[in-house]
Amino acid sequence: MKEVIRDGAIVQEVERPWLLRWYSQPQFRRLLHEAGFGSPRVLGEDGNPAHDDAPAFVFIASRPPVSA
């Protein structure tokens, strides 16, 4: 829900649908690579390295600074 507030009062409320995207580890790894991120770490729900077939995982990645 998004609210537009003017002078402390809500003048409009807009509800927007949630958009969820589901990616496999290889798909998300490819997206990171295409965006310029280096070798990411992939962790499972317990904080240990995730197995390739883990249903839930977290990517930790960094990208070198973009030079001007």
C-alpha positions as CSV (number, residue, x, y, z in Angstrom):
1,M,0.0,0.0,0.0
2,K,1.3,3.4,-0.9
3,E,0.0,6.5,0.8
4,V,0.2,10.0,-0.5
5,I,0.4,12.4,2.5
6,R,-0.1,16.2,2.3
7,D,0.0,18.5,5.3
8,G,0.0,15.4,7.6
9,A,-3.2,13.9,6.2
10,I,-3.5,10.9,3.9
11,V,-5.0,12.2,0.6
12,Q,-4.7,9.0,-1.5
13,E,-4.0,5.3,-1.0
14,V,-2.8,3.1,-3.8
15,E,-2.6,-0.6,-3.5
16,R,-0.2,-2.3,-5.9
17,P,0.2,-6.0,-6.5
18,W,3.3,-7.8,-5.3
19,L,5.5,-9.1,-8.0
20,L,7.5,-12.1,-7.0
21,R,10.2,-13.7,-9.1
22,W,11.6,-17.1,-8.4
23,Y,15.1,-18.0,-9.7
24,S,17.2,-21.1,-9.4
25,Q,20.8,-20.8,-8.2
26,P,22.2,-21.0,-11.8
27,Q,19.7,-18.5,-13.1
28,F,20.5,-16.0,-10.3
29,R,24.2,-16.6,-10.6
30,R,23.9,-15.7,-14.4
31,L,22.0,-12.5,-13.6
32,L,24.8,-11.5,-11.1
33,H,27.5,-12.3,-13.7
34,E,25.7,-10.2,-16.4
35,A,25.4,-7.3,-14.0
36,G,29.2,-7.4,-13.3
37,F,29.3,-9.1,-9.9
38,G,32.2,-11.4,-9.1
39,S,32.1,-14.8,-7.6
40,P,29.2,-14.8,-5.1
41,R,28.9,-16.9,-2.0
42,V,25.7,-18.9,-1.8
43,L,24.4,-19.6,1.7
44,G,21.6,-21.9,2.9
45,E,19.0,-21.2,5.6
46,D,21.4,-22.3,8.3
47,G,24.2,-19.9,7.2
48,N,26.4,-22.6,5.8
49,P,27.2,-23.0,2.0
50,A,24.0,-24.0,0.2
51,H,23.8,-27.2,-1.8
52,D,23.1,-26.8,-5.5
53,D,19.5,-28.2,-5.0
54,A,18.7,-26.1,-1.8
55,P,15.1,-24.7,-2.0
56,A,16.1,-21.6,-0.1
57,F,19.4,-19.7,-0.4
58,V,21.0,-16.3,-0.1
59,F,23.6,-14.9,-2.5
60,I,26.3,-12.6,-1.1
61,A,28.1,-10.8,-3.9
62,S,30.1,-7.6,-4.5
63,R,30.9,-5.7,-7.6
64,P,34.0,-3.7,-8.3
65,P,33.4,0.1,-8.3
66,V,32.5,1.5,-11.6
67,S,35.1,4.0,-12.7
68,A,33.9,7.4,-14.0
